Amino acid sequence: MGRPTAKKAEPRPVGRPTKYDPRYCDEVIAFMAEGFSLTAFAGSIRVSRSTIQEWIEAHPDFSSAVKVGHAARTAQLETTLLRAPDGPTVTSRIFALKNAAPEEWREKQEIQHGGSVRVERVERVIVDPADTDR
């Protein structure tokens, strides 16, 4: 009789097992629809924000859910802004929207260039470094 052949051990995954659960797809949408951030969602399920980012990259369904969650959050923030009487609520909502949806809520300044410039006079002023009154 020959020696029994040893079975090759299956490679074990390195690191901790993931806490990811497919139910998080619906949960992240509902949570963000209340106006909470993705980081707040991470805290609510007791994982780090970087873990959420890893899940976004590893799970396409979760990635899509997060995108829907961002849109739902913006909708909630805009709704409360438009219904707020005024004062601190309005200010805080505008601040939140500038961060949540910067492509749509940002302070934008437009400077138009054009036309002609008329120079009346050019002066040359020599400043004495010893003169400290200036």
trRosetta pair geometry for C-beta under 8 A, 3 or more apart (Angstrom, degrees):
i j d omega theta_ij theta_ji phi_ij phi_ji
9 12 7.9 -33 151 -28 109 90
13 17 7.2 91 81 -94 138 68
18 55 7.9 130 -166 -90 126 94
19 45 7.6 158 132 147 128 110
19 47 5.9 -166 67 -78 139 126
19 51 7.4 16 44 175 110 142
20 24 6.8 -91 -157 14 65 141
20 55 5.2 159 -103 -115 120 115
20 58 7.6 -111 -64 87 166 128
20 59 6.5 169 -171 -34 146 147
20 62 7.4 -75 -153 -60 117 156
21 24 5.3 116 71 -23 75 95
22 25 6.1 -17 179 -4 61 111
22 59 7.8 -159 -102 -163 71 141
22 61 6.9 15 -143 92 92 142
22 62 7.8 -124 -128 -62 52 96
23 26 6.2 -50 -171 38 58 103
23 27 6.0 54 137 -19 78 114
24 27 5.1 -63 -139 48 40 115
24 28 5.7 44 163 -28 77 102
24 45 7.0 8 -114 -86 113 169
24 55 7.4 -26 95 168 150 155
24 62 6.3 17 93 -119 108 111
24 65 7.5 139 117 97 70 155
25 28 6.5 -53 -147 28 20 104
25 29 7.1 16 154 -13 55 107
25 61 5.4 -43 -95 140 142 100
25 62 5.5 -116 -86 -98 84 58
25 64 7.7 16 -145 73 112 87
25 65 3.9 -161 -154 -63 74 157
26 29 6.0 -60 -157 36 34 111
26 30 6.3 27 154 -15 69 110
26 65 7.3 -86 -52 -139 27 135
27 30 5.8 -58 -146 41 32 108
27 31 5.9 31 158 -21 68 111
27 41 7.6 135 127 -155 92 113
27 45 7.6 90 125 -67 144 129
28 31 5.7 -54 -140 39 29 112
28 32 6.1 21 163 -11 65 111
28 38 7.4 24 -159 -124 112 78
28 41 5.3 57 -125 -163 79 158
28 62 7.3 80 12 -157 149 80
28 65 5.3 98 65 134 118 113
28 66 5.8 -39 138 -88 146 64
28 69 4.8 -64 137 -70 89 152
29 32 6.3 -63 -145 43 24 102
29 33 6.1 31 155 -28 62 111
29 65 5.5 -97 -45 -169 100 88
29 68 5.2 -12 -111 104 112 111
29 69 4.7 -124 -102 -79 47 82
29 72 5.9 91 -168 6 74 155
30 33 5.6 -54 -147 30 28 117
30 34 7.3 30 153 -22 58 99
31 34 6.2 -58 -170 24 34 110
31 36 5.3 -59 159 62 84 128
31 40 7.4 -167 159 103 116 98
31 41 4.8 117 107 -102 148 101
31 44 6.5 -166 -137 48 144 158
31 69 7.2 5 66 -142 79 124
32 35 7.6 156 -177 9 43 5
32 36 5.8 -106 -105 70 42 73
32 37 7.4 34 -118 -138 89 11
32 38 6.8 5 -89 -72 122 63
32 41 6.5 -35 -56 -52 86 129
32 66 8.0 104 -25 -146 156 52
32 69 3.4 89 38 -178 149 95
32 70 6.6 -49 169 -64 151 30
32 72 5.4 104 103 77 94 106
32 73 4.2 -67 170 -56 92 107
33 69 7.1 -98 -39 -137 71 63
33 72 3.8 -50 -91 155 80 127
33 73 6.7 -102 -83 -67 26 52
33 75 7.5 -15 -138 66 75 109
33 76 5.8 133 -179 -46 47 131
34 76 6.4 137 -180 -151 9 167
35 73 5.9 112 -126 -149 29 76
35 76 4.5 -127 -68 116 79 130
35 77 5.6 121 -128 -67 95 76
35 80 7.0 5 -89 0 141 143
35 96 7.6 12 -172 164 101 153
36 40 4.1 -114 -177 87 106 141
36 41 6.3 128 119 -52 119 75
36 44 7.7 37 156 -28 158 136
36 73 7.1 -103 60 -115 38 115
37 40 4.6 106 54 3 75 100
37 41 7.2 -128 103 -4 47 83
37 73 7.2 84 -96 -147 41 156
37 100 7.5 -132 -102 -98 87 97
38 41 5.4 -46 -153 30 38 115
38 42 6.7 45 147 -22 64 98
38 49 7.2 90 116 -137 93 93
38 52 6.1 157 164 145 104 156
38 66 6.4 40 -112 -150 127 107
38 69 7.0 106 -86 112 88 134
38 70 7.5 -18 -49 -76 113 87
39 42 5.5 -46 -153 30 37 115
39 43 6.6 37 149 -16 64 102
39 49 4.8 -18 -115 -93 84 120
39 52 7.8 -146 -96 26 43 153
40 43 5.6 -52 -151 37 36 113
40 44 6.3 39 150 -25 66 104
41 44 5.6 -54 -148 32 33 113
41 45 6.7 7 161 2 66 105
41 52 7.1 101 90 -108 104 144
41 69 7.6 -7 -48 -179 156 154
42 45 6.6 -74 -153 48 27 91
42 47 5.2 -94 -163 80 82 78
42 48 6.2 -8 170 145 132 15
42 49 4.9 -163 23 -83 171 53
42 51 6.7 137 -143 60 114 97
42 52 4.7 -92 -85 -35 113 129
43 46 7.2 30 -172 -80 35 35
47 51 4.1 -96 166 75 116 147
47 52 6.5 136 103 -47 117 77
48 51 4.7 109 58 -3 75 99
48 52 7.5 -132 102 -2 49 83
49 52 5.5 -48 -157 31 41 115
49 53 6.6 43 145 -20 67 101
50 53 5.3 -48 -150 34 39 116
50 54 6.6 44 149 -22 65 99
51 54 5.5 -49 -152 32 36 113
51 55 6.6 36 150 -18 65 103
52 55 5.7 -55 -152 36 34 112
52 56 6.5 40 148 -25 65 102
52 66 7.8 124 172 -102 105 137
53 56 5.5 -47 -150 29 35 116
53 57 6.7 29 153 -13 64 105
54 57 5.9 -60 -153 40 33 107
54 58 6.0 15 156 -8 69 117
55 58 5.8 -65 -134 47 30 102
55 59 5.4 -20 -179 24 72 116
55 62 5.1 -62 148 118 101 159
56 59 7.3 -65 -111 54 13 77
56 62 6.1 -121 -97 110 45 102
56 63 4.6 96 -163 -97 70 81
56 66 5.7 -31 -107 11 109 157
57 63 7.4 95 -65 -78 21 122
58 62 7.9 15 74 45 72 130
59 62 3.9 51 97 14 116 114
59 63 6.6 171 92 -17 61 83
60 63 5.3 -52 -146 34 35 117
60 64 6.4 36 156 -18 67 102
61 64 5.8 -53 -152 36 32 111
61 65 6.4 34 150 -20 64 107
62 65 5.4 -53 -147 37 35 115
62 66 6.4 39 153 -23 66 101
63 66 5.8 -52 -151 31 30 111
63 67 6.8 30 150 -18 62 103
64 67 5.7 -54 -154 33 35 112
64 68 6.6 33 150 -15 67 104
65 68 5.6 -54 -150 38 35 111
65 69 6.2 42 148 -25 66 106
66 69 5.2 -51 -147 35 34 119
66 70 6.5 40 152 -23 64 98
67 70 5.8 -46 -151 29 33 112
67 71 6.8 30 151 -13 62 104
68 71 5.7 -56 -153 39 35 111
68 72 6.2 35 150 -20 68 107
69 72 5.5 -54 -142 38 32 111
69 73 6.2 36 155 -23 65 104
70 73 5.7 -52 -148 33 30 113
70 74 6.6 30 154 -18 63 104
70 100 7.2 173 -161 -176 81 88
70 101 7.8 135 166 -80 96 84
71 74 5.8 -52 -150 35 32 111
71 75 6.5 35 151 -20 64 105
72 75 5.6 -52 -149 35 33 114
72 76 6.4 33 153 -19 65 105
73 76 5.8 -55 -150 36 31 110
73 77 6.3 28 154 -16 66 107
73 100 5.8 -132 119 -159 115 136
74 77 5.8 -56 -144 39 31 109
74 78 6.1 30 157 -17 66 108
74 97 6.9 88 -139 -130 78 84
74 100 5.5 176 -87 130 79 119
74 101 4.5 68 -116 -49 128 133
74 104 7.6 74 -162 52 140 136
75 78 5.9 -56 -145 39 27 109
75 79 6.2 31 155 -23 63 108
76 79 5.7 -53 -147 33 29 113
76 80 6.5 21 159 -11 64 106
77 80 6.1 -58 -147 40 29 104
77 81 6.2 33 153 -23 64 108
77 93 5.7 160 -175 -157 83 88
77 96 5.3 -142 -140 108 136 120
77 97 5.1 171 130 -75 132 88
77 100 6.0 133 8 47 162 158
77 101 7.9 -176 66 2 136 114
78 81 5.5 -55 -147 35 32 115
78 82 6.2 26 159 -16 67 108
78 93 7.9 134 -94 172 25 118
78 97 6.6 89 -73 -105 72 133
79 82 6.1 -60 -146 39 27 105
79 83 6.3 7 160 -3 64 115
80 83 6.0 -65 -139 49 30 101
80 84 6.0 49 156 -47 66 101
80 89 7.3 -113 154 175 99 109
80 93 5.8 -160 98 -107 97 136
81 84 5.8 -44 -147 9 27 117
81 89 7.9 178 -113 140 49 85
81 90 6.3 88 -150 -131 76 62
81 93 3.8 -179 -86 134 93 145
81 94 6.6 109 -129 -59 131 63
81 97 6.7 -16 -47 -34 152 138
84 87 7.9 -127 157 51 112 71
84 89 4.0 -162 -150 115 135 124
84 90 5.0 -177 99 -66 135 73
84 93 6.3 -171 -12 -4 150 146
85 89 7.1 77 43 47 70 134
85 90 8.0 -105 80 -38 43 108
86 89 7.5 111 108 53 11 96
86 90 5.4 -22 -146 -11 41 137
87 90 6.3 114 55 20 32 99
87 91 7.1 -65 146 -1 35 104
88 91 5.5 -59 -144 42 35 112
88 92 5.9 30 161 -18 71 108
89 92 6.1 -58 -145 39 26 106
89 93 6.2 23 157 -17 63 110
90 93 5.9 -59 -147 38 28 109
90 94 6.3 28 157 -19 65 106
91 94 5.9 -55 -148 35 29 109
91 95 6.4 29 154 -18 63 107
92 95 5.6 -53 -150 37 33 114
92 96 6.3 34 152 -19 66 106
93 96 5.6 -53 -146 38 33 112
93 97 6.2 31 155 -18 66 107
94 97 5.8 -56 -146 38 30 110
94 98 6.4 36 154 -24 64 103
94 105 7.2 -166 -159 -175 62 124
95 98 5.8 -52 -151 29 30 112
95 99 6.9 16 155 -6 61 107
96 99 6.0 -67 -157 43 32 104
96 100 5.7 20 155 -13 72 117
97 100 5.5 -57 -126 46 33 105
97 101 5.6 -31 -170 41 72 99
97 104 7.8 -73 170 90 103 94
97 105 4.0 -74 136 150 100 177
98 101 7.9 -67 -109 63 10 60
98 102 6.2 44 177 -101 53 73
98 105 4.9 -117 -84 123 47 102
98 106 6.0 106 -141 -97 86 52
98 107 7.5 1 -122 -18 129 80
99 102 6.8 4 -128 -58 18 95
100 105 7.5 27 62 45 78 135
101 104 4.7 -21 144 44 113 104
101 105 5.0 76 84 14 91 106
102 105 6.5 -78 -110 67 28 70
102 106 5.2 54 -168 -67 70 112
103 106 7.5 -2 -107 -15 7 119
119 122 6.6 9 173 -51 124 92
127 131 7.0 -127 -175 56 72 118
127 134 6.6 -108 -146 64 114 166
128 131 4.2 81 77 -6 101 109
131 134 5.9 50 119 -3 102 107
